């Protein structure tokens, strides 16, 4: 056919008409979609309804087998399946759940674990490795937790998942707990504040957030078999409040029940915990999922007592649950409630309306946020003679020693990567300052301490020694202006620590190096407290925790004073293991015959040291800054009608540098009786502020009634003891600066 201009014009006009018709049709379609009645066929897709109503409508449309498919995971997982999946219902437009770990950043058990052994060619699933939760707690700054939660939520969604397994709210009962690094420390109030802001921020990214491990999961080596035996008051005052705070103050999608038993009853079939307290008393309307594989141990008891979803498979909640429902052993109404709770959160967090896509993470943004969090989490423990901060213009030779600070041990430049294609439970090889187990992140970009320090001091000669030969390291230190020794511990899920000693013979290394160079600085990269028999030999110690992928940049900026350290300990550092609340009693730690007696009761952490008059190495709430010195004055405590108090005081920076302070408010309570004794003080509020030298600020904080109450087991309720109360304000649990007597309103 010959080409004709007329024909070409006619064709173009026809195309334009066709395009216009398409646009019009699309417009009508959009109008129809948004017109009233557009969701007539699928009313649960109407986003103007409440999540609860939408869940009810979807539930009403589901078949029995669709309901049964939602109450358990689809194990085995593979490849990038995260930590587990639950089938969706495409017929109803309801996506499946894709669940991934998130304590330290987005981890990915399926990608890293046993299945990876079978498919080693799979690329590792990379994400931002944040400082560990215990580090974030050391910031004593809920905005830091929120920043971490924001990264976790954003990357969970960016990698295509819609449920984050984060929000660990277990208490450090004993610092030998192998998962201390994943906790938010030893105090229920601090943990509650931090986990609430973190979980809220995860949820803000339209990812279902969670809390775990409910409850009293405070050791790991025997978690599958042991019973945490504790009285109701201890449970309510120490081990539940962090969960309670989060459930009552932010939308929580899922609570994971723990592996352990509580007073002999499996946590995942514990009616008192799951139904009476969590769902009925706290009004939690999300779903309870079991911890992975061994978390569920029955069908009927678990379903009837409050477990809503078995993970990651359906050993008990697959065919056995179908049978149990058929025979009336689990009521249909209970199955409906299990499904309703799950669907409700899927609507509430937007994962039905806005399904997550695997778009990839913004690694540069994550690295920068990881650095900022690490900088605000490090705790300066000692700085004798102001040896820190270092002056890059006068420090000519720097020895960097030990701790795999050059990242060479695994063949990839990282201080915190565990090349870990192991089945669970994974142990962190001694090489890396990062905790092992399900929270392990394969970091997207890593800056080692050696790289960070070298970049920060370009004019200096920076030399690394791996520290395996203390004499060789000491000789390098002797030739250097300053020696920086990196030291670490080993923590991993599935294990507990035998002691609080540093790894790799670091104690002897530090002593040798310190003997050779009086300007020896120790940087600890630990998941919790360690003992420090060498402390008097060194002038400076910085606790950097497991600092995440941007460790090197953050540590260099802290050591050289670009950032003034501002962290405070979220956990007491004991002088010796003999001082621990559980010391000398195998019944208390690690337990005997699978029973762990929480005989220390509410005297956990600083509550124990205060009660017994034991001086710890470093108390809860402690931390220094460069040139910061703060005066406290003008305390006023006024009772509020609801039983709480308004507390005001003034803080002034009387030091020489702009620095941060964390004023801590403690409630000092009378004993209800000779048999019900209260700890000398309990954290009730805190804030973090930054002041220039000479500047002061008035602090106003509100304490709620709970700050002054104890759990009365006879009345099964919170109560106020008769007697005298005071409010104490200080810079740590052991450094009380102001105190005022006070009578709470009954
Ligand atoms: C851990 C949980 C984790 C789960 C899934 C379990 O072993 O206890 O914290 O979320 O695995 O990875």
Boltz pocket constraint, residues with backbone or C-beta under 6 A from the ligand:
constraints:
  - pocket:
      binder: B
      contacts: [[A, 83], [A, 101], [A, 109], [A, 165], [A, 212], [A, 213], [A, 291], [A, 292], [A, 438]]
      max_distance: 6.0
